[in-house]
Every structure is written in C-alpha cells, then in structure tokens.
Amino acid sequence: MTRAEELAASLGEVQARIAAACAAAGRARDDVLLLAVTKTWPLADVQALRDLGLTDFAENRDQEAADKARALPGVRWHFVGQVQTNKAASVASYADVVQALDRPSLATALSKGAVRAGRRVDVLLQVRLDALDQGEGGGRGGAAPEDVPALAALAASLDGLRLAGVMAVAPLGADPAPAFDRLAEVAARVRADHPGARAVSAGMSGDLEQAVAAGSTIVRVGTALLGRRSPPGR
Ligand SMILES: *Cc1c(COP(=O)(O)O)cnc(C)c1O
C-alpha cells in the first residue's frame, strides 16, 4: 500500500466512526467537522488528506505550523497547542482558528497580531475540565470554567478576533463522558451571551464517539488518521 492508499483507508474508517456516532446521537453528519491533526507529519500527508477532501488541519507548534501554512494555503489551519504570549503575533499571522485561548493576556496579544497582519482570527476558548489540573506545568491547559464568561466577553470585544466557541481536552485516564457534558454546559453558557459562538471542539482518536454524543462540532483526529506519532505523546 502506498501512503496515500493507507491514508485513504484510515480516513474511511474515521469517517465511518463519525457517521455512526452522529447517527447514534440523532445528529446530522455535517454538524461535525473532522479536523486532521497533522503535527509531526510531513506536508505530503497534509496534501494527500486535502486531495481526499479534508479542508481543516491542525498543528500545535508555531514553527512547524507556520511552515506548513505558508507552504499550503487554501485550506483552514487551526492552532491547537498552548500559545506562548511571545508567539501570539506569529500564530495570528497564519492561523485561521486558534483553539487554545485560555487567558486575557493571550487574547490581547492575538488581537494585536491579527490587526497588524490585517487578518481576522477565529478563537475558541480552551476550557480546563480536569479539577486536579491547576494549569501549571504539566497541566493540559485551559481556563477554569468559572473564568470563561469574562474571557468570552473580552475575546468578543477585541479587534481582529471572532469568538467562535469552546474547546477542551478530556482528562487523561478518566471516563471522558462527564467531562464532555461539563464542556457542553460551559458552551451553552457562552452561546447564551454570544449566539455566534457555536463551535464545540472535543473528541480525539480515542474518544470521538463520546464527544459527538455530548454535542461536539469539531473532532480533532491525529493518530486514527495518520498513525502513531514518534516520539509519542506530542
Ligand atoms: C495531538 C492532539 C490531538 C490529536 O490526538 P490523537 O489522539 O492523535 O487523535 C487532538 N487535540 C490536541 C489538542 C492535540 O494536541
């Protein structure tokens, strides 16, 4: 099998999983976007997936993301990693969607970068779902749920940004369903104040079914499409 055939086969499997999850939840298939997480994989894989019909791709490191986005315009690039404030202007210069907005200082830095680049960047507020994750060091990042309404108001007020919704990573090693339900509650609260902020980014290779059942509109899939990354865990 060529790499392109391999990708076509795994894409077929992932599409079937999403379709089954939508059917089981009584949701329309086109309510859920498949976002391919291509971090660590070569541009040729991104091109192959684009040729197979995918439109949205995600990266989590500034340099790699910048290189790929410049080499492959015409698709939508999402940034899904934690953004250091000093990288915000760079990320805002190429990303169409930043999924990891988790603090006021990052919102203002992204806004400045987007304005300077003459762009408008969609932002998703990353919500911390793990009560034990204090967001420092080894945590998976994200704003505490109680801080989300104020961050949403700030993001909605800033030039160059469009508040598009919320995002979360399920806590490691726990049943993801309660976490995804919690995210759905936070998303509903954001939507009450900002009706355009409809995106809920949740679900990865291992838990996309539970995420779709809880209302996810963007599933972020790496391993199930592209294979195991090395080194693992990135
Ligand atoms: C790497 C990554 C993914 C993809 O995870 P897989 O388990 O490989 O599907 C999804 N979301 C974020 C934020 C990631 O960093």
The ligand as an SDF file (V2000), in Angstrom:
LIG
                    3D

 15 15  0  0  0  0  0  0  0  0999 V2000
   -2.3870   15.8260   19.1960 C   0  0  0  0  0  0  0  0  0  0  0  0
   -3.7080   16.4150   19.5480 C   0  0  0  0  0  0  0  0  0  0  0  0
   -4.9080   15.8240   19.1090 C   0  0  0  0  0  0  0  0  0  0  0  0
   -4.9510   14.5250   18.3200 C   0  0  0  0  0  0  0  0  0  0  0  0
   -4.8680   13.4470   19.1990 O   0  0  0  0  0  0  0  0  0  0  0  0
   -4.9830   11.9340   18.6690 P   0  0  0  0  0  0  0  0  0  0  0  0
   -5.1950   11.1640   19.9120 O   0  0  0  0  0  0  0  0  0  0  0  0
   -3.6950   11.6270   17.9920 O   0  0  0  0  0  0  0  0  0  0  0  0
   -6.1370   11.8690   17.7450 O   0  0  0  0  0  0  0  0  0  0  0  0
   -6.0920   16.4520   19.4400 C   0  0  0  0  0  0  0  0  0  0  0  0
   -6.1180   17.6000   20.1540 N   0  0  0  0  0  0  0  0  0  0  0  0
   -4.9940   18.1930   20.5890 C   0  0  0  0  0  0  0  0  0  0  0  0
   -5.0930   19.4470   21.3750 C   0  0  0  0  0  0  0  0  0  0  0  0
   -3.7510   17.6260   20.3020 C   0  0  0  0  0  0  0  0  0  0  0  0
   -2.6400   18.2160   20.7440 O   0  0  0  0  0  0  0  0  0  0  0  0
  1  2  1  0
  2  3  1  0
  2 14  2  0
  3  4  1  0
  3 10  2  0
  4  5  1  0
  5  6  1  0
  6  7  2  0
  6  8  1  0
  6  9  1  0
 10 11  1  0
 11 12  2  0
 12 13  1  0
 12 14  1  0
 14 15  1  0
M  END
$$$$
